[in-house]
Amino acid sequence: DTYYYYEFTGLGSKSLRGRTKTAPTGQVDDLRFAVVSCTNLEAGYFNVYKTINERNDFEAVLMLGDYIYEYEEGGYAQNTTIDRIFDPTYETVTLEDYRLRYSVYHMDRSLQELHQNFPWICVWDDHESANDAYKDGAENHDIGEGNWSDRKLAAQKAYFEWLPIRPKSANNYEIYRKFQYGNILDLFMVDTRLNGRDEQGVNVNDPNRTMMGIDQYQWLTSELEASNAQWKVLGNQVIMAPVTIFGNPINDDAWDGYPAERDNVLNYVYNNNIQNFT
């Protein structure tokens, strides 16, 4: 529960001074977070980042995915009335492509200031690699763009280079993890995208289909059962609640496309009397 200030020195110059804050321990009465996601550079200015930065009453920024978008210039919801264009102008596929895309994002002053002044807790969704990604491919990846495993690895590597997060081990790109905020909150940041997700829209009612993978599911349920925090919060990339039209799910990329695993998680919470799960 302490603020720390830091700066970098290199090539005879000093950086702007940054600030971060550690999580509280012990008795905690209340918490507040800023939640962000889905930041398409070409669609508009990051006004929300600017507004959040004007406040000073929250613990951290929770980035729930789509920190960048991988599309080519004009590829998705471009606002042609503003002067914001992707770099590179083509779709990101290689490590250098992803590095450059993060670089142009970080030219946004509001984003710079929000990173400068607050800690971030991040997970990726699909656009950090490719639209509707899963463990073995993506809707926005085809054979002409090389092997999916190479592209996924490049996207993950660039992510760890540019964002305040580190892999759990040197060659392990798992990002699911728990954050403890005293006695009030255990925050479980999960990866429903690249770790274990099966392909969307295939055998939707198969009871063995998974979004998280076996290892992550076992980790989450074990941690939930062991938690003594008042609140257990799931930091997740896609909508968990059913969203239907005339009873039919409309987005098989969300948890609606993986109903068996959603039932498994919720039934585990119910059957083990895990209170205040959200």
Buried (B, 14 or more C-beta within 10 A) or exposed (E): EEEEEEEEEEEEEEEEEBEBBEBBEEEBEEBEBBEBBBBBBBBBBBEBBBEBBEEEEBBBBBBBBBBBBBBBEEBBEBEEEEEBEBBBEEBBBBBEBBBBBBEBBEEBEBBBBBBBBBBBBBBBBBBBBBBBBBBEBBBBBEEEBEEBEEBBBBBBBBBEEBBEBEBEEEEEBBBBBBBBBBBBBBBBBBBBBBBBBBBBEEEBEEEEBBBBBEEBBEBBBEBBEEBEBEBBBBBBBBEBEEEEEEEEBEEBBBBBBBBBBBEBBEEBBEEEEBEEBE
